[in-house]
Amino acid sequence: MSYHDLHITTADISRRSIFDMPYGYEVTCTRVGGWKLWRGKEFVAGEYGGMDGLRLDVDGHVIVDSLNTEEQQ
């Protein structure tokens, strides 16, 4: 496996490999902040924080799914 297998989904980004996204996207995970997606210094989406959420999967295996979807409501 490689970073090519990491797929990102947000309210504004349909599921796609990080490899196929524009340059500058970065995924981080910290004990305090959880999973976050950044573009440069701009916060795009995260596991916590009142945003629409973030779904990360590696080759179909979900790592985190806090994405608010109609099915979850």
Protein Blocks (a to p, Z undefined) as FASTA:
>chain_A
ZZklpccddfklccddfklpcehiacdddfklopaddehjbcfbdfbhoiabjcddeehi
afbdcbdcfklZZ
